[in-house]
Amino acid sequence: MNYRLANFFWASAVISLLLLGCGGCVIAAPADENAAAPAAAEGKASGNAQTLVDEGNRYAAKGDYDRAIASYTQALALDPKLAGAYNNRGVAYQSKGDYDRAIADFNQALVLEPRYPGAYNNRGVTYKNKRDYDRAIADFNQAIRLNPQDMTSYYNRAVAYAGKGDYRRAIADYDQVLSANPKDVLAYFNKAAACEKLGRNKEAVAAYKGFLQYAPPQLESAIDYAKQRVKALGK
């Protein structure tokens, strides 16, 4: 499961929406990787430890983070070198808002697997949530260096750039995401808001229209907002 920062940047932030797409914190399971199921763990686990990791993943997928943490902790007691279990427990802590414990777990995952792009990405998400944008960007840079084909960290880096007011770099990263997936509604929406911040209204209108073209109907509030902005900016 990729953990993508679900932030909409606009002048009057009135909507907070979670969109699943190419995005975010990366968790561990033997199942196929998709937005609902965790990805394969880094490191080799013993059978019993892997069973506990899988159990933790199921709890995490249901939002039962306390039980997920307990399962990952039991797995690590059996196999303390399993970087994926540290990573997954870090994701669970991050989801609970326990950012310091999350960072400690991502740090340990990276001690065990120094070339683990998911752990860099996930630590970056956590730093971003602490508003430590420079450290977040540094971690996203590392994740991109290790896995430049994964758009997750480009998107998350864009969110961090926008958070620190560097809208030009944010737009460049949103464009990178859109070059890989021209139907990415979250990237369109956030790009539009960043363009507005710079007074690039024609680009903002084009991005809002891209969002409106592909946005699913359940994003009604965001759709209404985008329509209002297209109308206001088109005058």
Biotite code that builds the C-alpha atoms (Angstrom):
import biotite.structure as struc

atoms = struc.array([
    struc.Atom([0.000, 0.000, 0.000], chain_id="A", res_id=1, res_name="MET", atom_name="CA", element="C"),
    struc.Atom([1.471, 3.306, -0.987], chain_id="A", res_id=2, res_name="ASN", atom_name="CA", element="C"),
    struc.Atom([0.935, 6.168, 1.378], chain_id="A", res_id=3, res_name="TYR", atom_name="CA", element="C"),
    struc.Atom([0.379, 9.381, -0.472], chain_id="A", res_id=4, res_name="ARG", atom_name="CA", element="C"),
    struc.Atom([-0.085, 12.748, 1.181], chain_id="A", res_id=5, res_name="LEU", atom_name="CA", element="C"),
    struc.Atom([-3.743, 13.548, 0.680], chain_id="A", res_id=6, res_name="ALA", atom_name="CA", element="C"),
    struc.Atom([-3.442, 17.317, 0.829], chain_id="A", res_id=7, res_name="ASN", atom_name="CA", element="C"),
    struc.Atom([-5.329, 19.835, -1.266], chain_id="A", res_id=8, res_name="PHE", atom_name="CA", element="C"),
    struc.Atom([-3.635, 23.227, -1.398], chain_id="A", res_id=9, res_name="PHE", atom_name="CA", element="C"),
    struc.Atom([-6.006, 26.067, -2.081], chain_id="A", res_id=10, res_name="TRP", atom_name="CA", element="C"),
    struc.Atom([-6.548, 29.574, -0.770], chain_id="A", res_id=11, res_name="ALA", atom_name="CA", element="C"),
    struc.Atom([-9.542, 28.643, 1.401], chain_id="A", res_id=12, res_name="SER", atom_name="CA", element="C"),
    struc.Atom([-8.982, 25.054, 2.501], chain_id="A", res_id=13, res_name="ALA", atom_name="CA", element="C"),
    struc.Atom([-12.494, 23.781, 3.115], chain_id="A", res_id=14, res_name="VAL", atom_name="CA", element="C"),
    struc.Atom([-12.202, 20.166, 1.954], chain_id="A", res_id=15, res_name="ILE", atom_name="CA", element="C"),
    struc.Atom([-9.941, 17.344, 3.106], chain_id="A", res_id=16, res_name="SER", atom_name="CA", element="C"),
    struc.Atom([-10.129, 14.342, 0.800], chain_id="A", res_id=17, res_name="LEU", atom_name="CA", element="C"),
    struc.Atom([-8.239, 11.052, 0.559], chain_id="A", res_id=18, res_name="LEU", atom_name="CA", element="C"),
    struc.Atom([-7.676, 9.866, -2.988], chain_id="A", res_id=19, res_name="LEU", atom_name="CA", element="C"),
    struc.Atom([-6.031, 6.548, -3.707], chain_id="A", res_id=20, res_name="LEU", atom_name="CA", element="C"),
    struc.Atom([-3.723, 6.581, -6.675], chain_id="A", res_id=21, res_name="GLY", atom_name="CA", element="C"),
    struc.Atom([0.001, 6.409, -7.108], chain_id="A", res_id=22, res_name="CYS", atom_name="CA", element="C"),
    struc.Atom([0.942, 7.718, -3.723], chain_id="A", res_id=23, res_name="GLY", atom_name="CA", element="C"),
    struc.Atom([2.523, 7.377, -0.416], chain_id="A", res_id=24, res_name="GLY", atom_name="CA", element="C"),
    struc.Atom([3.672, 5.242, 2.716], chain_id="A", res_id=25, res_name="CYS", atom_name="CA", element="C"),
    struc.Atom([4.751, 1.703, 1.649], chain_id="A", res_id=26, res_name="VAL", atom_name="CA", element="C"),
    struc.Atom([3.603, -1.363, 3.822], chain_id="A", res_id=27, res_name="ILE", atom_name="CA", element="C"),
    struc.Atom([4.449, -5.219, 3.675], chain_id="A", res_id=28, res_name="ALA", atom_name="CA", element="C"),
    struc.Atom([2.533, -8.383, 2.394], chain_id="A", res_id=29, res_name="ALA", atom_name="CA", element="C"),
    struc.Atom([3.047, -11.353, 0.083], chain_id="A", res_id=30, res_name="PRO", atom_name="CA", element="C"),
    struc.Atom([-0.074, -10.380, -1.873], chain_id="A", res_id=31, res_name="ALA", atom_name="CA", element="C"),
    struc.Atom([-0.044, -8.396, -5.105], chain_id="A", res_id=32, res_name="ASP", atom_name="CA", element="C"),
    struc.Atom([0.749, -4.711, -4.547], chain_id="A", res_id=33, res_name="GLU", atom_name="CA", element="C"),
    struc.Atom([-2.238, -2.413, -4.906], chain_id="A", res_id=34, res_name="ASN", atom_name="CA", element="C"),
    struc.Atom([-3.859, 0.526, -3.157], chain_id="A", res_id=35, res_name="ALA", atom_name="CA", element="C"),
    struc.Atom([-5.688, -1.693, -0.672], chain_id="A", res_id=36, res_name="ALA", atom_name="CA", element="C"),
    struc.Atom([-3.063, -4.343, 0.055], chain_id="A", res_id=37, res_name="ALA", atom_name="CA", element="C"),
    struc.Atom([0.464, -3.813, 1.376], chain_id="A", res_id=38, res_name="PRO", atom_name="CA", element="C"),
    struc.Atom([3.526, -4.392, -0.769], chain_id="A", res_id=39, res_name="ALA", atom_name="CA", element="C"),
    struc.Atom([6.133, -7.109, -0.227], chain_id="A", res_id=40, res_name="ALA", atom_name="CA", element="C"),
    struc.Atom([8.330, -6.747, 2.838], chain_id="A", res_id=41, res_name="ALA", atom_name="CA", element="C"),
    struc.Atom([11.999, -5.887, 2.610], chain_id="A", res_id=42, res_name="GLU", atom_name="CA", element="C"),
    struc.Atom([14.272, -8.527, 4.093], chain_id="A", res_id=43, res_name="GLY", atom_name="CA", element="C"),
    struc.Atom([13.572, -12.242, 4.538], chain_id="A", res_id=44, res_name="LYS", atom_name="CA", element="C"),
    struc.Atom([11.241, -13.290, 7.329], chain_id="A", res_id=45, res_name="ALA", atom_name="CA", element="C"),
    struc.Atom([10.893, -16.652, 9.008], chain_id="A", res_id=46, res_name="SER", atom_name="CA", element="C"),
    struc.Atom([7.532, -18.338, 8.414], chain_id="A", res_id=47, res_name="GLY", atom_name="CA", element="C"),
    struc.Atom([6.071, -17.384, 11.787], chain_id="A", res_id=48, res_name="ASN", atom_name="CA", element="C"),
    struc.Atom([7.343, -13.808, 11.547], chain_id="A", res_id=49, res_name="ALA", atom_name="CA", element="C"),
    struc.Atom([5.870, -13.421, 8.052], chain_id="A", res_id=50, res_name="GLN", atom_name="CA", element="C"),
    struc.Atom([2.530, -14.741, 9.293], chain_id="A", res_id=51, res_name="THR", atom_name="CA", element="C"),
    struc.Atom([2.523, -12.011, 11.953], chain_id="A", res_id=52, res_name="LEU", atom_name="CA", element="C"),
    struc.Atom([3.484, -9.359, 9.379], chain_id="A", res_id=53, res_name="VAL", atom_name="CA", element="C"),
    struc.Atom([0.587, -10.510, 7.192], chain_id="A", res_id=54, res_name="ASP", atom_name="CA", element="C"),
    struc.Atom([-1.729, -10.341, 10.200], chain_id="A", res_id=55, res_name="GLU", atom_name="CA", element="C"),
    struc.Atom([-0.521, -6.823, 10.941], chain_id="A", res_id=56, res_name="GLY", atom_name="CA", element="C"),
    struc.Atom([-1.179, -5.813, 7.363], chain_id="A", res_id=57, res_name="ASN", atom_name="CA", element="C"),
    struc.Atom([-4.752, -7.039, 7.577], chain_id="A", res_id=58, res_name="ARG", atom_name="CA", element="C"),
    struc.Atom([-5.314, -5.050, 10.761], chain_id="A", res_id=59, res_name="TYR", atom_name="CA", element="C"),
    struc.Atom([-3.716, -1.968, 9.192], chain_id="A", res_id=60, res_name="ALA", atom_name="CA", element="C"),
    struc.Atom([-5.934, -2.265, 6.106], chain_id="A", res_id=61, res_name="ALA", atom_name="CA", element="C"),
    struc.Atom([-8.957, -2.125, 8.436], chain_id="A", res_id=62, res_name="LYS", atom_name="CA", element="C"),
    struc.Atom([-7.586, 0.894, 10.298], chain_id="A", res_id=63, res_name="GLY", atom_name="CA", element="C"),
    struc.Atom([-6.975, -1.127, 13.484], chain_id="A", res_id=64, res_name="ASP", atom_name="CA", element="C"),
    struc.Atom([-3.500, 0.309, 14.019], chain_id="A", res_id=65, res_name="TYR", atom_name="CA", element="C"),
    struc.Atom([-3.067, -0.780, 17.635], chain_id="A", res_id=66, res_name="ASP", atom_name="CA", element="C"),
    struc.Atom([-3.492, -4.442, 16.712], chain_id="A", res_id=67, res_name="ARG", atom_name="CA", element="C"),
    struc.Atom([-1.334, -3.950, 13.636], chain_id="A", res_id=68, res_name="ALA", atom_name="CA", element="C"),
    struc.Atom([1.458, -2.523, 15.803], chain_id="A", res_id=69, res_name="ILE", atom_name="CA", element="C"),
    struc.Atom([1.134, -5.456, 18.214], chain_id="A", res_id=70, res_name="ALA", atom_name="CA", element="C"),
    struc.Atom([1.453, -7.953, 15.352], chain_id="A", res_id=71, res_name="SER", atom_name="CA", element="C"),
    struc.Atom([4.481, -6.218, 13.842], chain_id="A", res_id=72, res_name="TYR", atom_name="CA", element="C"),
    struc.Atom([6.105, -6.025, 17.278], chain_id="A", res_id=73, res_name="THR", atom_name="CA", element="C"),
    struc.Atom([5.625, -9.782, 17.742], chain_id="A", res_id=74, res_name="GLN", atom_name="CA", element="C"),
    struc.Atom([7.103, -10.392, 14.288], chain_id="A", res_id=75, res_name="ALA", atom_name="CA", element="C"),
    struc.Atom([10.162, -8.328, 15.194], chain_id="A", res_id=76, res_name="LEU", atom_name="CA", element="C"),
    struc.Atom([10.608, -10.273, 18.426], chain_id="A", res_id=77, res_name="ALA", atom_name="CA", element="C"),
    struc.Atom([10.964, -13.388, 16.253], chain_id="A", res_id=78, res_name="LEU", atom_name="CA", element="C"),
    struc.Atom([12.990, -11.738, 13.466], chain_id="A", res_id=79, res_name="ASP", atom_name="CA", element="C"),
    struc.Atom([14.605, -8.438, 14.536], chain_id="A", res_id=80, res_name="PRO", atom_name="CA", element="C"),
    struc.Atom([16.288, -8.000, 11.151], chain_id="A", res_id=81, res_name="LYS", atom_name="CA", element="C"),
    struc.Atom([13.052, -7.702, 9.185], chain_id="A", res_id=82, res_name="LEU", atom_name="CA", element="C"),
    struc.Atom([13.181, -4.186, 7.752], chain_id="A", res_id=83, res_name="ALA", atom_name="CA", element="C"),
    struc.Atom([9.672, -4.481, 6.307], chain_id="A", res_id=84, res_name="GLY", atom_name="CA", element="C"),
    struc.Atom([8.156, -5.023, 9.736], chain_id="A", res_id=85, res_name="ALA", atom_name="CA", element="C"),
    struc.Atom([9.840, -1.877, 11.065], chain_id="A", res_id=86, res_name="TYR", atom_name="CA", element="C"),
    struc.Atom([8.597, -0.002, 8.012], chain_id="A", res_id=87, res_name="ASN", atom_name="CA", element="C"),
    struc.Atom([5.048, -1.257, 8.426], chain_id="A", res_id=88, res_name="ASN", atom_name="CA", element="C"),
    struc.Atom([4.973, -0.507, 12.136], chain_id="A", res_id=89, res_name="ARG", atom_name="CA", element="C"),
    struc.Atom([6.232, 2.970, 11.296], chain_id="A", res_id=90, res_name="GLY", atom_name="CA", element="C"),
    struc.Atom([3.326, 3.421, 8.880], chain_id="A", res_id=91, res_name="VAL", atom_name="CA", element="C"),
    struc.Atom([0.900, 2.336, 11.607], chain_id="A", res_id=92, res_name="ALA", atom_name="CA", element="C"),
    struc.Atom([2.436, 4.760, 14.111], chain_id="A", res_id=93, res_name="TYR", atom_name="CA", element="C"),
    struc.Atom([2.329, 7.518, 11.486], chain_id="A", res_id=94, res_name="GLN", atom_name="CA", element="C"),
    struc.Atom([-1.340, 6.791, 10.841], chain_id="A", res_id=95, res_name="SER", atom_name="CA", element="C"),
    struc.Atom([-1.997, 7.212, 14.590], chain_id="A", res_id=96, res_name="LYS", atom_name="CA", element="C"),
    struc.Atom([-0.156, 10.543, 14.621], chain_id="A", res_id=97, res_name="GLY", atom_name="CA", element="C"),
    struc.Atom([2.728, 9.143, 16.689], chain_id="A", res_id=98, res_name="ASP", atom_name="CA", element="C"),
    struc.Atom([5.340, 10.698, 14.436], chain_id="A", res_id=99, res_name="TYR", atom_name="CA", element="C"),
    struc.Atom([8.409, 10.274, 16.638], chain_id="A", res_id=100, res_name="ASP", atom_name="CA", element="C"),
    struc.Atom([7.908, 6.515, 16.973], chain_id="A", res_id=101, res_name="ARG", atom_name="CA", element="C"),
    struc.Atom([7.202, 6.308, 13.254], chain_id="A", res_id=102, res_name="ALA", atom_name="CA", element="C"),
    struc.Atom([10.472, 8.043, 12.420], chain_id="A", res_id=103, res_name="ILE", atom_name="CA", element="C"),
    struc.Atom([12.375, 5.769, 14.814], chain_id="A", res_id=104, res_name="ALA", atom_name="CA", element="C"),
    struc.Atom([10.980, 2.715, 13.004], chain_id="A", res_id=105, res_name="ASP", atom_name="CA", element="C"),
    struc.Atom([11.774, 4.103, 9.547], chain_id="A", res_id=106, res_name="PHE", atom_name="CA", element="C"),
    struc.Atom([15.295, 4.880, 10.765], chain_id="A", res_id=107, res_name="ASN", atom_name="CA", element="C"),
    struc.Atom([15.729, 1.265, 11.875], chain_id="A", res_id=108, res_name="GLN", atom_name="CA", element="C"),
    struc.Atom([14.349, -0.039, 8.579], chain_id="A", res_id=109, res_name="ALA", atom_name="CA", element="C"),
    struc.Atom([16.978, 2.046, 6.780], chain_id="A", res_id=110, res_name="LEU", atom_name="CA", element="C"),
    struc.Atom([19.760, 0.769, 9.054], chain_id="A", res_id=111, res_name="VAL", atom_name="CA", element="C"),
    struc.Atom([18.806, -2.755, 8.004], chain_id="A", res_id=112, res_name="LEU", atom_name="CA", element="C"),
    struc.Atom([18.080, -1.912, 4.330], chain_id="A", res_id=113, res_name="GLU", atom_name="CA", element="C"),
    struc.Atom([19.906, 1.309, 3.359], chain_id="A", res_id=114, res_name="PRO", atom_name="CA", element="C"),
    struc.Atom([18.529, 1.194, -0.195], chain_id="A", res_id=115, res_name="ARG", atom_name="CA", element="C"),
    struc.Atom([14.851, 0.944, 0.826], chain_id="A", res_id=116, res_name="TYR", atom_name="CA", element="C"),
    struc.Atom([13.036, 3.701, -1.136], chain_id="A", res_id=117, res_name="PRO", atom_name="CA", element="C"),
    struc.Atom([9.712, 3.040, 0.584], chain_id="A", res_id=118, res_name="GLY", atom_name="CA", element="C"),
    struc.Atom([11.174, 3.753, 4.019], chain_id="A", res_id=119, res_name="ALA", atom_name="CA", element="C"),
    struc.Atom([12.696, 7.017, 2.759], chain_id="A", res_id=120, res_name="TYR", atom_name="CA", element="C"),
    struc.Atom([9.356, 8.001, 1.261], chain_id="A", res_id=121, res_name="ASN", atom_name="CA", element="C"),
    struc.Atom([7.470, 7.105, 4.430], chain_id="A", res_id=122, res_name="ASN", atom_name="CA", element="C"),
    struc.Atom([9.867, 8.989, 6.679], chain_id="A", res_id=123, res_name="ARG", atom_name="CA", element="C"),
    struc.Atom([9.472, 11.944, 4.325], chain_id="A", res_id=124, res_name="GLY", atom_name="CA", element="C"),
    struc.Atom([5.692, 11.788, 4.737], chain_id="A", res_id=125, res_name="VAL", atom_name="CA", element="C"),
    struc.Atom([6.129, 11.832, 8.497], chain_id="A", res_id=126, res_name="THR", atom_name="CA", element="C"),
    struc.Atom([8.541, 14.780, 8.419], chain_id="A", res_id=127, res_name="TYR", atom_name="CA", element="C"),
    struc.Atom([6.075, 16.620, 6.180], chain_id="A", res_id=128, res_name="LYS", atom_name="CA", element="C"),
    struc.Atom([3.310, 16.009, 8.700], chain_id="A", res_id=129, res_name="ASN", atom_name="CA", element="C"),
    struc.Atom([5.611, 17.539, 11.337], chain_id="A", res_id=130, res_name="LYS", atom_name="CA", element="C"),
    struc.Atom([6.040, 20.523, 8.957], chain_id="A", res_id=131, res_name="ARG", atom_name="CA", element="C"),
    struc.Atom([9.748, 19.759, 8.672], chain_id="A", res_id=132, res_name="ASP", atom_name="CA", element="C"),
    struc.Atom([9.653, 20.322, 4.931], chain_id="A", res_id=133, res_name="TYR", atom_name="CA", element="C"),
    struc.Atom([13.381, 20.380, 4.271], chain_id="A", res_id=134, res_name="ASP", atom_name="CA", element="C"),
    struc.Atom([13.927, 16.956, 5.832], chain_id="A", res_id=135, res_name="ARG", atom_name="CA", element="C"),
    struc.Atom([10.853, 15.663, 4.037], chain_id="A", res_id=136, res_name="ALA", atom_name="CA", element="C"),
    struc.Atom([12.182, 16.856, 0.684], chain_id="A", res_id=137, res_name="ILE", atom_name="CA", element="C"),
    struc.Atom([15.598, 15.331, 1.388], chain_id="A", res_id=138, res_name="ALA", atom_name="CA", element="C"),
    struc.Atom([13.957, 11.945, 2.030], chain_id="A", res_id=139, res_name="ASP", atom_name="CA", element="C"),
    struc.Atom([11.780, 12.170, -1.083], chain_id="A", res_id=140, res_name="PHE", atom_name="CA", element="C"),
    struc.Atom([14.922, 13.008, -3.071], chain_id="A", res_id=141, res_name="ASN", atom_name="CA", element="C"),
    struc.Atom([16.536, 9.806, -1.796], chain_id="A", res_id=142, res_name="GLN", atom_name="CA", element="C"),
    struc.Atom([13.449, 7.738, -2.611], chain_id="A", res_id=143, res_name="ALA", atom_name="CA", element="C"),
    struc.Atom([13.407, 9.161, -6.150], chain_id="A", res_id=144, res_name="ILE", atom_name="CA", element="C"),
    struc.Atom([17.123, 8.500, -6.585], chain_id="A", res_id=145, res_name="ARG", atom_name="CA", element="C"),
    struc.Atom([16.615, 4.858, -5.611], chain_id="A", res_id=146, res_name="LEU", atom_name="CA", element="C"),
    struc.Atom([13.382, 4.359, -7.578], chain_id="A", res_id=147, res_name="ASN", atom_name="CA", element="C"),
    struc.Atom([12.925, 7.112, -10.179], chain_id="A", res_id=148, res_name="PRO", atom_name="CA", element="C"),
    struc.Atom([10.050, 5.321, -11.928], chain_id="A", res_id=149, res_name="GLN", atom_name="CA", element="C"),
    struc.Atom([7.749, 5.491, -8.883], chain_id="A", res_id=150, res_name="ASP", atom_name="CA", element="C"),
    struc.Atom([5.667, 8.666, -8.968], chain_id="A", res_id=151, res_name="MET", atom_name="CA", element="C"),
    struc.Atom([4.714, 8.383, -5.278], chain_id="A", res_id=152, res_name="THR", atom_name="CA", element="C"),
    struc.Atom([7.669, 10.390, -4.038], chain_id="A", res_id=153, res_name="SER", atom_name="CA", element="C"),
    struc.Atom([7.407, 12.980, -6.819], chain_id="A", res_id=154, res_name="TYR", atom_name="CA", element="C"),
    struc.Atom([3.854, 13.681, -5.708], chain_id="A", res_id=155, res_name="TYR", atom_name="CA", element="C"),
    struc.Atom([4.779, 13.780, -2.031], chain_id="A", res_id=156, res_name="ASN", atom_name="CA", element="C"),
    struc.Atom([7.739, 16.055, -2.748], chain_id="A", res_id=157, res_name="ARG", atom_name="CA", element="C"),
    struc.Atom([5.379, 18.412, -4.587], chain_id="A", res_id=158, res_name="ALA", atom_name="CA", element="C"),
    struc.Atom([3.177, 18.571, -1.492], chain_id="A", res_id=159, res_name="VAL", atom_name="CA", element="C"),
    struc.Atom([6.216, 19.362, 0.656], chain_id="A", res_id=160, res_name="ALA", atom_name="CA", element="C"),
    struc.Atom([7.428, 22.052, -1.764], chain_id="A", res_id=161, res_name="TYR", atom_name="CA", element="C"),
    struc.Atom([3.967, 23.627, -1.700], chain_id="A", res_id=162, res_name="ALA", atom_name="CA", element="C"),
    struc.Atom([3.973, 23.451, 2.079], chain_id="A", res_id=163, res_name="GLY", atom_name="CA", element="C"),
    struc.Atom([7.074, 25.622, 2.214], chain_id="A", res_id=164, res_name="LYS", atom_name="CA", element="C"),
    struc.Atom([5.754, 27.973, -0.465], chain_id="A", res_id=165, res_name="GLY", atom_name="CA", element="C"),
    struc.Atom([8.021, 26.795, -3.306], chain_id="A", res_id=166, res_name="ASP", atom_name="CA", element="C"),
    struc.Atom([5.188, 26.565, -5.811], chain_id="A", res_id=167, res_name="TYR", atom_name="CA", element="C"),
    struc.Atom([7.367, 26.484, -8.934], chain_id="A", res_id=168, res_name="ARG", atom_name="CA", element="C"),
    struc.Atom([9.085, 23.296, -7.828], chain_id="A", res_id=169, res_name="ARG", atom_name="CA", element="C"),
    struc.Atom([5.758, 21.877, -6.681], chain_id="A", res_id=170, res_name="ALA", atom_name="CA", element="C"),
    struc.Atom([4.281, 22.448, -10.146], chain_id="A", res_id=171, res_name="ILE", atom_name="CA", element="C"),
    struc.Atom([7.284, 20.775, -11.790], chain_id="A", res_id=172, res_name="ALA", atom_name="CA", element="C"),
    struc.Atom([6.731, 17.662, -9.669], chain_id="A", res_id=173, res_name="ASP", atom_name="CA", element="C"),
    struc.Atom([2.987, 17.617, -10.301], chain_id="A", res_id=174, res_name="TYR", atom_name="CA", element="C"),
    struc.Atom([3.789, 17.802, -14.022], chain_id="A", res_id=175, res_name="ASP", atom_name="CA", element="C"),
    struc.Atom([6.109, 14.810, -13.603], chain_id="A", res_id=176, res_name="GLN", atom_name="CA", element="C"),
    struc.Atom([3.274, 12.846, -11.993], chain_id="A", res_id=177, res_name="VAL", atom_name="CA", element="C"),
    struc.Atom([0.852, 13.868, -14.745], chain_id="A", res_id=178, res_name="LEU", atom_name="CA", element="C"),
    struc.Atom([3.307, 12.853, -17.455], chain_id="A", res_id=179, res_name="SER", atom_name="CA", element="C"),
    struc.Atom([3.153, 9.330, -16.019], chain_id="A", res_id=180, res_name="ALA", atom_name="CA", element="C"),
    struc.Atom([-0.580, 9.369, -15.318], chain_id="A", res_id=181, res_name="ASN", atom_name="CA", element="C"),
    struc.Atom([-2.565, 11.992, -17.259], chain_id="A", res_id=182, res_name="PRO", atom_name="CA", element="C"),
    struc.Atom([-5.704, 11.106, -15.271], chain_id="A", res_id=183, res_name="LYS", atom_name="CA", element="C"),
    struc.Atom([-4.298, 11.830, -11.817], chain_id="A", res_id=184, res_name="ASP", atom_name="CA", element="C"),
    struc.Atom([-7.015, 14.064, -10.375], chain_id="A", res_id=185, res_name="VAL", atom_name="CA", element="C"),
    struc.Atom([-5.173, 14.948, -7.174], chain_id="A", res_id=186, res_name="LEU", atom_name="CA", element="C"),
    struc.Atom([-2.128, 16.178, -9.094], chain_id="A", res_id=187, res_name="ALA", atom_name="CA", element="C"),
    struc.Atom([-4.344, 18.284, -11.375], chain_id="A", res_id=188, res_name="TYR", atom_name="CA", element="C"),
    struc.Atom([-6.145, 19.850, -8.435], chain_id="A", res_id=189, res_name="PHE", atom_name="CA", element="C"),
    struc.Atom([-3.030, 20.673, -6.452], chain_id="A", res_id=190, res_name="ASN", atom_name="CA", element="C"),
    struc.Atom([-1.213, 21.925, -9.531], chain_id="A", res_id=191, res_name="LYS", atom_name="CA", element="C"),
    struc.Atom([-4.117, 24.294, -10.210], chain_id="A", res_id=192, res_name="ALA", atom_name="CA", element="C"),
    struc.Atom([-3.939, 25.675, -6.676], chain_id="A", res_id=193, res_name="ALA", atom_name="CA", element="C"),
    struc.Atom([-0.169, 26.136, -6.926], chain_id="A", res_id=194, res_name="ALA", atom_name="CA", element="C"),
    struc.Atom([-0.549, 27.939, -10.260], chain_id="A", res_id=195, res_name="CYS", atom_name="CA", element="C"),
    struc.Atom([-3.064, 30.283, -8.660], chain_id="A", res_id=196, res_name="GLU", atom_name="CA", element="C"),
    struc.Atom([-0.539, 31.114, -5.942], chain_id="A", res_id=197, res_name="LYS", atom_name="CA", element="C"),
    struc.Atom([1.847, 32.294, -8.667], chain_id="A", res_id=198, res_name="LEU", atom_name="CA", element="C"),
    struc.Atom([-0.809, 34.157, -10.642], chain_id="A", res_id=199, res_name="GLY", atom_name="CA", element="C"),
    struc.Atom([-0.524, 31.678, -13.526], chain_id="A", res_id=200, res_name="ARG", atom_name="CA", element="C"),
    struc.Atom([-4.265, 31.692, -14.023], chain_id="A", res_id=201, res_name="ASN", atom_name="CA", element="C"),
    struc.Atom([-4.432, 30.174, -17.513], chain_id="A", res_id=202, res_name="LYS", atom_name="CA", element="C"),
    struc.Atom([-2.442, 27.178, -16.318], chain_id="A", res_id=203, res_name="GLU", atom_name="CA", element="C"),
    struc.Atom([-4.642, 26.982, -13.225], chain_id="A", res_id=204, res_name="ALA", atom_name="CA", element="C"),
    struc.Atom([-7.793, 26.888, -15.356], chain_id="A", res_id=205, res_name="VAL", atom_name="CA", element="C"),
    struc.Atom([-6.304, 24.158, -17.564], chain_id="A", res_id=206, res_name="ALA", atom_name="CA", element="C"),
    struc.Atom([-5.400, 22.094, -14.499], chain_id="A", res_id=207, res_name="ALA", atom_name="CA", element="C"),
    struc.Atom([-8.818, 22.539, -12.918], chain_id="A", res_id=208, res_name="TYR", atom_name="CA", element="C"),
    struc.Atom([-10.381, 21.430, -16.208], chain_id="A", res_id=209, res_name="LYS", atom_name="CA", element="C"),
    struc.Atom([-8.141, 18.350, -16.176], chain_id="A", res_id=210, res_name="GLY", atom_name="CA", element="C"),
    struc.Atom([-9.378, 17.615, -12.673], chain_id="A", res_id=211, res_name="PHE", atom_name="CA", element="C"),
    struc.Atom([-13.010, 18.068, -13.743], chain_id="A", res_id=212, res_name="LEU", atom_name="CA", element="C"),
    struc.Atom([-12.524, 15.768, -16.723], chain_id="A", res_id=213, res_name="GLN", atom_name="CA", element="C"),
    struc.Atom([-11.411, 12.806, -14.611], chain_id="A", res_id=214, res_name="TYR", atom_name="CA", element="C"),
    struc.Atom([-12.757, 13.437, -11.086], chain_id="A", res_id=215, res_name="ALA", atom_name="CA", element="C"),
    struc.Atom([-15.153, 10.723, -9.837], chain_id="A", res_id=216, res_name="PRO", atom_name="CA", element="C"),
    struc.Atom([-18.617, 11.974, -8.816], chain_id="A", res_id=217, res_name="PRO", atom_name="CA", element="C"),
    struc.Atom([-18.069, 11.252, -5.117], chain_id="A", res_id=218, res_name="GLN", atom_name="CA", element="C"),
    struc.Atom([-15.662, 14.225, -5.015], chain_id="A", res_id=219, res_name="LEU", atom_name="CA", element="C"),
    struc.Atom([-18.657, 16.527, -5.247], chain_id="A", res_id=220, res_name="GLU", atom_name="CA", element="C"),
    struc.Atom([-17.290, 19.306, -3.017], chain_id="A", res_id=221, res_name="SER", atom_name="CA", element="C"),
    struc.Atom([-13.975, 19.452, -4.844], chain_id="A", res_id=222, res_name="ALA", atom_name="CA", element="C"),
    struc.Atom([-15.772, 19.389, -8.206], chain_id="A", res_id=223, res_name="ILE", atom_name="CA", element="C"),
    struc.Atom([-17.963, 22.312, -7.143], chain_id="A", res_id=224, res_name="ASP", atom_name="CA", element="C"),
    struc.Atom([-14.904, 24.232, -5.958], chain_id="A", res_id=225, res_name="TYR", atom_name="CA", element="C"),
    struc.Atom([-13.021, 23.601, -9.224], chain_id="A", res_id=226, res_name="ALA", atom_name="CA", element="C"),
    struc.Atom([-16.001, 24.791, -11.266], chain_id="A", res_id=227, res_name="LYS", atom_name="CA", element="C"),
    struc.Atom([-16.153, 27.983, -9.196], chain_id="A", res_id=228, res_name="GLN", atom_name="CA", element="C"),
    struc.Atom([-12.446, 28.612, -9.737], chain_id="A", res_id=229, res_name="ARG", atom_name="CA", element="C"),
    struc.Atom([-12.668, 28.022, -13.504], chain_id="A", res_id=230, res_name="VAL", atom_name="CA", element="C"),
    struc.Atom([-15.529, 30.522, -13.672], chain_id="A", res_id=231, res_name="LYS", atom_name="CA", element="C"),
    struc.Atom([-13.733, 33.107, -11.511], chain_id="A", res_id=232, res_name="ALA", atom_name="CA", element="C"),
    struc.Atom([-10.372, 32.798, -13.251], chain_id="A", res_id=233, res_name="LEU", atom_name="CA", element="C"),
    struc.Atom([-11.897, 32.769, -16.720], chain_id="A", res_id=234, res_name="GLY", atom_name="CA", element="C"),
    struc.Atom([-13.330, 36.273, -16.331], chain_id="A", res_id=235, res_name="LYS", atom_name="CA", element="C"),
])
